[in-house]
Amino acid sequence: MSFTPFFCRACLLLITLVPALLRGADPTGPSPWVSDLGDGTYKNPVLFADYSDPDAIRVGDDYYLVSSSFLAAPGLPILHSKDLVNWRIINHVFAQQPPVEHFSRPRHGQGVWAPAIRHHDGKFWITYPDPDFGIYLTTATDPAGEWTPPLLIKAGKGLIDPCPFWDNDGQLYLIHGWAKSRAGISNLLTLHQLSPDGTKVLDAGEVIIDGNKIPHWNTLEGPKLYQRHGYYYVFAPSGGVATGYQAVFRSKNIRGPYEYRTVLDQGGTAINGPHQGAWVDTPRGEDWFLHFQDLGVYGRVVHLQPMVWHDDWPVIGSDPDGDGKGEPVLVHQKPAVGRSYPAIEPQTSDEFPNDRLGLQWQWNANPRPDWSSLSARPGFLRLRSVPAPPTRNDGSPAPNSIYDAPNFLLQKFPAPGFTATTVLEFTPAAEGETAGLVVFGYDYAILGLRRTAACMRLVLIVNAAANKPGAEEHEAEGVDAKSGPVYLRVTVEPVGQDAICRFSYSLDNRVFTLIGTPFKASVDRWIGAKVGLIATAPSSAVKYGNADFDWFRMTPRLP
């Protein structure tokens, strides 16, 4: 299917609602995407960025959302909102992903899969799965503060999507799914009893929902367990990430048997595979559902749907034919939370003014302290040119590819179309050192400066199918240059399902010159494309220099 109708409508909204965009502006200029339309309504997605497998809760008047972060560090982001529409990143659970040594290299597709967040007895709880190691628990009294080191509470391969649940008698349960790629089984939801502190599994577990017994169902996963009006409810998607639907199971007994129905699918909309999310309410008694949509190169973006109850079944989104199965809405009245809050959005631009990076930045592996500094040259981000790994993760030689380099500093694509600009000054010490602006996925492209044997060059480096053995970089275009400052820019434009990137450079930040041919961004394993910065040296380098970036700015797409 094509996403063109969705992008066309989104672009029309962007064009006609400039005042609303400006109200949500970053200090450096308008933001690439703002969901709050400024008139009491919002447009979906509320998060046009790759916040995969979202889960959310309300505590008082505050909402907190977590999502998968896979290989990235710091990992397991926490976002905060007052109205379910306007979100801001407030923290990450950990700076170094456990096991720390394992994740010292990029582990594409591994790491934090779908987490769950809950609040109980004055404490925030997050359970998350690493499908290669098992289920972890971490807690905090303040979600913006320090979280306990993740504790492996159930070891095993293929354990995914865990969610804790406290019953009325105080008993703590955990429900989870299975990844066939690791466990050899799937389409099952298993329930365990846990110790009161959540640190021990007390039984062997029981399959309470078997999707293999439901005709034509597959990949049942992502369970969230709730209770209402005497029923236990399991919200769980099925049918696949890009093409599936949201189901709900209910029973008077936590162990079943459960009856079920599909409560949300694509219907007649352009929102494919509405999938895996969270039921939340407002203090005034409204119900809402957050879920993701797989947009390929843009990742899994987050939508907010109104939700009502009929005969103790939830109906999510709009239900034009009244059959109890909803479809996603594109524009809707904002949740009634008692007051109006200013339009905000997750962080993107960074002027590098403080003693730590903006929360939007993540490395492709557990970082080392000497990779970056905000104090070596105040007001600048200094990246050390880290020697590239001599081999790929599979052990094969990597003479001319940095796909498995751990020191890519990246953030999510923030909108269908946007422009990212930075300014670089480069002091390399080794031939072959390269620094600049990068778009990263299975294919990657770098616009920046490279030291050669003869001179400094401004180069556009491209590596197509970089995830494949034997793939190598090549210089798509280059010109002789000085060490900076040079302004580097990429403008991303949606074309059908693709994100087309056009790179350009400037010496004065006013006139930009296109370089190379358009580059089509690509996904990485389970995640969308990312944009960011890199400084790298050949693996054989014995000395290497630094790259200084004065700022990094995201704006709506520039001509």
C-alpha positions, 0 to 999 in steps of 0.5 A, a space after each residue: 500500500 502507499 502512504 501518499 494520502 497520509 503525507 498529502 493530508 499532513 503536508 496540507 495541515 503543515 501549510 495551513 496551520 503555521 501559527 500553531 507550528 510557531 506556538 510549538 517552536 523550538 528556541 532555534 526556530 519552528 519545530 519539524 512536527 507539532 501535533 497540537 493544532 492550537 485550537 483545541 484539536 490535535 493531529 496524529 501522529 502525536 509523536 512523529 518519531 520512532 517511539 516503538 512499542 509505546 506504553 504509558 500511564 497516568 499518575 495524578 495529572 501527569 502522563 509518562 510514556 516509555 518505548 523500545 530503544 533496542 541497541 541505543 544508549 542511553 536507553 529506554 527513554 521516558 517521555 512526559 506529558 500533561 495532556 497526552 498530545 504534547 510530549 517531552 523527553 525527561 530521562 533515560 533509564 540507563 546510560 549503559 545497557 546491560 550486559 555492558 560488555 555485550 553492548 559495547 558494540 552495536 547489536 542491531 535489532 537487539 537490546 530493549 524491546 517493548 517495555 511496560 511502565 506502571 506505578 504502584 505503592 509510590 514507586 514507578 516500575 518498568 519491566 522490559 525484555 531483552 530477547 537474548 537474555 530475558 526480562 529485566 526490572 527497574 524502579 524509581 521514585 521519580 521517573 525523571 531521577 535515578 532508576 535502579 540498575 536493571 535486574 534480570 528477574 527471568 532469564 531465557 531466550 525469546 521472552 518479550 513484551 512483559 507487563 506487571 499487574 497487581 490484583 485486588 488481593 495484592 498478588 503481583 503477576 507478569 504477562 509476556 509474549 514469545 519471540 519465535 526467532 529465539 524461543 521457537 514458539 510464538 503467538 502465546 501469552 504466558 502468565 507468571 506470579 512474582 514475589 511482592 517486590 517483583 524480583 523473583 518469579 514464583 512459578 513455571 508460568 501458564 499460557 492463558 491465551 493461545 493465539 494458535 487456537 484462533 483461526 487466521 491469527 498470528 504473531 500475538 504479542 505486546 500484552 498489557 493487562 488491566 482490570 475493570 468492572 470485574 473483568 481482566 482485560 488483555 490488550 494485545 495486537 496480532 497480525 504483524 507490525 505493518 499489517 495487523 490490528 489491536 485485539 482485546 481479551 476479557 475474562 472474569 478469571 485472570 487465568 481465563 478462559 478469555 473471550 476476544 474481539 478486534 477493537 481497532 484496525 486500519 478500516 478505511 484509513 491510511 493508518 496501516 497496522 494500528 498496533 501495540 500500545 496503552 490504555 490511559 484515562 484522564 482525571 475527568 474520566 475520559 479513556 484514550 489509547 496510544 498505539 504505533 503505526 509502522 511507517 518504514 523508514 520513519 520508524 514506528 510513530 505514535 498515534 492517540 485514539 479516543 476510546 469508549 466502552 460499550 457492553 464492557 468492550 472498548 471501542 477505539 478510534 471512530 466506529 462509522 458502522 457501529 460494529 464495535 471495531 474502530 478505525 484510527 482518527 487523523 484529527 480530533 479534539 484534545 483530551 479534557 484534562 482541565 486546562 490548556 497546555 502549551 504546544 511542545 514536542 520532543 527535543 531535536 535541536 541542540 546548541 550544546 550549551 550545557 554539561 550534558 548532551 540533549 536527551 534526544 541523542 543516543 549512541 549506537 552502543 554503550 559509549 566511552 567517556 572519551 568519545 565526546 566532550 562539552 567542556 574541552 571547548 565550551 559551547 561546542 560538542 567535541 567528538 573524538 575521531 574514534 578508530 573504526 572497528 577492523 571487523 564487522 560484528 560477524 568477524 568478517 573484515 571491514 576495510 572500508 565500512 563503519 556500519 558497526 562503528 559504536 560511536 555514531 551519535 544519532 537521533 530519530 527522524 522527527 517528521 515526514 520532511 525536515 532539515 538538519 543543519 550543523 557547523 563543523 571545525 575539524 582538526 584531524 591527525 591521521 590520513 583518512 579521518 572523517 567527520 560530519 553529518 550522517 543519515 544512518 540505516 542499512 544504507 548510510 551517507 556522511 557529508 563532512 570533511 576528510 583528511 587525505 594524503 594531499 589535502 582536506 576534502 569536503 566529501 559525500 560518502 555513501 555505503 549502500 546495503 552497509 549491513 551486508 557483508 562486503 559492502 564498502 563506502 565510496 566517495 559519491 562526490 567531493 571538493 577540496 576544502 579547508 578545515 572549517 568552519 563548514 556548514 553541513 545540511 541534509 533536507 529530507 522529503 517524503 516521496 511515497 513511502 521513501 525519505 529522500 535526502 539531499 545534502 548541501 554545504 555552505 561556507 557562510 550559512 546563507 548560500 548552500 550548494 547541493 552535493 551528490 545525487 539524492 540519497 534514499 534513507 533506509 531502516 536499520 534492524 527494527 528501527 527507522 532511519 536516524 540522523 546525527 554526527 560522526 567522527 571516525 578514524 581508520 582502524 589502523 590510526 595510532 593518533 587521531 584528532 577531533 571534530 568540533 560542532 557548534 550547534 545542531 538545528 532541526 527545522 521544517 523542510 527548507 527549499 
